[in-house]
Amino acid sequence: MKSVEKVGKTIDEALNKALSELNLSKDKVDVSIIDEPSKGFFNLFGGKPAKIKVTVKENILDDAKELLRQVLDNMSLDADIDIEESSNGINIDISGSNMGTIIGYRGETLDSLQYLVSLVINKNHQLPYRRVTLDTENYRKKREETLKRVADKTAYKVRKNKRSFKLEPMNPYERRIIHSALQMYDDIRTYSEGEEPYRRIIVDIK
């Protein structure tokens, strides 16, 4: 984090110098007083100016947005980035043309970007972990609905054929959706096998 040290006749004077140099408002910085000002003997000599250290406050949302902006620019994509923080975590939506490039094959590019942003958001391990959800064109919800349909169809096949079925390799997020969707079946069980990124779900009769 960027810091500057300034001196002035008063703390306010030193602070104004720092804010002017940083081109920031007071609410964007933290101020540490190094030396209090003193007037000296009979206010004539021996006085000491104020000295402060001004540190730019960390803004992880701005950092995340800057990361995404750089990625989009490198991909030659013109898109808007909307970031909202709630009690459930941080939700980021990217909107624009050619968003299929951002999604990638079965959401792989989107998942990779989400992972990178999560690293930026949670780089300060002294703060509570915040869950990051990155989406575009409502892909996450559409994919979840598709996976639930896949789960139901697979459960039907397992019941009908009385044998297990292997699903395609999925990431942990998608596997959780499948496991959750099939918990309602009393006669169906699910488990995972294999190593990432080829780990897949097996749907079987109990």
C-alpha positions in Angstrom: 0.0 0.0 0.0 1.3 3.4 -0.9 2.4 5.8 1.9 3.8 9.3 2.1 5.3 11.3 5.0 4.6 15.0 5.3 5.5 17.8 7.6 3.6 21.0 8.3 3.0 23.7 10.9 -0.1 21.8 11.9 -1.3 18.3 11.4 -4.0 19.6 9.0 -1.4 21.4 6.9 0.7 18.2 6.7 -2.4 16.2 5.8 -3.5 18.6 3.1 0.0 18.3 1.5 -0.3 14.5 1.5 -3.8 14.4 0.1 -2.8 16.8 -2.6 0.1 14.6 -3.6 -1.9 11.5 -3.5 -4.9 13.2 -5.2 -7.3 11.5 -2.7 -9.9 12.6 -0.2 -9.5 12.1 3.6 -11.8 9.1 3.7 -9.5 7.2 1.4 -6.5 7.2 3.6 -5.3 6.3 7.1 -3.3 8.9 9.1 -0.6 8.1 11.6 0.9 11.0 13.6 4.7 10.7 13.9 5.4 14.0 15.6 3.0 16.4 17.3 3.7 20.1 16.5 5.1 22.3 19.3 5.5 26.0 19.4 8.8 26.1 21.3 10.1 28.5 23.9 7.9 31.6 24.2 6.6 30.7 20.7 9.8 32.2 19.3 12.3 29.4 18.8 12.8 25.7 19.2 9.4 24.8 17.7 8.8 21.5 16.0 6.5 21.0 13.0 3.9 18.2 12.7 5.0 15.1 10.9 2.5 12.5 9.7 2.4 9.3 7.7 -0.5 8.9 5.3 -1.3 5.5 3.9 -3.8 4.8 1.1 -6.6 2.5 2.3 -6.8 -0.8 0.7 -9.8 -1.1 -1.7 -10.1 -4.7 -2.7 -13.2 -4.1 -4.9 -11.2 -1.5 -7.0 -8.3 -4.0 -7.2 -10.6 -6.7 -8.4 -12.2 -4.4 -11.0 -8.8 -3.3 -12.2 -7.7 -6.9 -12.6 -10.8 -7.7 -14.7 -10.4 -4.6 -16.7 -6.9 -5.5 -17.7 -7.9 -9.0 -18.6 -10.8 -7.8 -20.8 -8.6 -5.2 -22.5 -6.0 -7.9 -23.3 -8.8 -10.0 -24.8 -10.0 -6.9 -26.8 -13.4 -7.1 -25.1 -15.5 -4.0 -24.5 -17.6 -4.8 -21.4 -19.1 -3.3 -18.3 -18.1 -4.6 -14.8 -20.6 -4.4 -12.0 -19.5 -5.3 -8.5 -21.8 -5.6 -5.5 -20.9 -6.6 -2.0 -23.5 -8.3 0.3 -23.7 -10.5 3.4 -23.4 -13.5 1.1 -20.2 -12.4 -0.5 -19.1 -10.4 -3.6 -21.1 -10.7 -6.8 -19.5 -9.6 -10.1 -21.4 -9.4 -13.4 -19.7 -8.7 -16.7 -21.9 -7.5 -19.6 -21.1 -6.7 -23.2 -20.8 -8.4 -26.6 -18.9 -11.6 -27.3 -19.3 -12.8 -23.7 -19.0 -16.4 -24.9 -15.2 -15.8 -24.9 -15.4 -15.0 -21.2 -17.5 -18.1 -20.5 -15.2 -20.5 -22.4 -15.8 -24.2 -22.8 -18.4 -25.2 -20.2 -17.5 -22.2 -18.1 -13.8 -23.0 -17.7 -12.6 -19.4 -18.6 -15.3 -17.9 -16.3 -14.2 -20.2 -13.4 -10.6 -19.3 -13.9 -11.3 -15.6 -13.8 -13.5 -16.1 -10.7 -10.6 -17.9 -9.0 -8.1 -15.1 -9.8 -10.5 -12.4 -8.5 -11.1 -14.5 -5.4 -7.3 -14.5 -4.7 -7.3 -10.7 -5.0 -10.4 -10.2 -2.8 -9.1 -12.5 -0.1 -5.4 -11.6 -0.2 -5.5 -10.1 3.3 -5.8 -13.2 5.4 -6.5 -11.1 8.5 -10.0 -10.4 7.1 -12.8 -12.9 6.9 -13.0 -14.9 3.7 -15.5 -13.6 1.2 -17.1 -15.8 -1.4 -16.8 -14.4 -4.9 -19.3 -15.2 -7.7 -18.4 -14.0 -11.2 -21.0 -14.3 -13.9 -22.0 -13.1 -17.3 -25.3 -13.4 -19.2 -26.8 -15.3 -16.3 -24.6 -18.3 -17.2 -24.3 -19.7 -13.7 -28.1 -20.1 -13.2 -28.5 -21.5 -16.7 -25.7 -24.0 -16.1 -27.2 -25.0 -12.7 -30.6 -25.7 -14.3 -28.9 -27.8 -17.0 -27.0 -29.8 -14.4 -30.2 -30.5 -12.5 -31.9 -31.8 -15.6 -28.8 -34.0 -16.2 -29.1 -35.3 -12.7 -32.7 -36.2 -13.0 -32.2 -37.9 -16.4 -29.3 -39.9 -15.1 -31.2 -41.0 -12.0 -34.0 -42.3 -14.4 -31.4 -44.3 -16.4 -29.9 -45.8 -13.3 -33.3 -46.9 -12.0 -34.3 -48.3 -15.4 -31.1 -50.1 -16.2 -30.2 -51.1 -12.6 -26.6 -50.1 -13.1 -24.4 -47.2 -12.4 -23.6 -44.3 -14.8 -20.5 -42.1 -14.9 -21.0 -38.4 -15.6 -18.5 -36.2 -17.5 -15.7 -34.6 -15.5 -16.9 -31.5 -13.6 -15.4 -28.9 -11.3 -16.2 -29.0 -7.6 -19.0 -26.4 -7.9 -20.8 -28.4 -10.5 -20.4 -31.7 -8.7 -22.0 -30.1 -5.6 -25.0 -29.2 -7.7 -25.4 -32.9 -8.9 -24.9 -34.3 -5.4 -27.5 -31.9 -4.0 -30.0 -32.6 -6.8 -29.9 -36.3 -6.2 -30.1 -36.3 -2.4 -33.9 -36.4 -2.7 -33.8 -39.9 -4.2 -34.0 -42.6 -1.5 -32.8 -45.3 -3.9 -30.0 -43.4 -5.6 -26.5 -42.7 -4.3 -23.7 -40.5 -5.7 -20.0 -40.4 -5.2 -17.0 -39.0 -6.9 -13.9 -40.7 -8.3 -10.7 -39.6 -10.1 -8.3 -36.7 -9.7 -8.8 -33.0 -10.7 -9.5 -31.8 -13.3 -10.9 -35.2 -14.4 -12.9 -36.0 -11.2 -16.4 -37.2 -12.0 -19.6 -38.3 -10.3 -20.8 -41.8 -10.3 -24.6 -42.3 -10.0 -25.6 -45.7 -8.7 -28.4 -47.7 -7.0 -28.2 -47.9 -3.2 
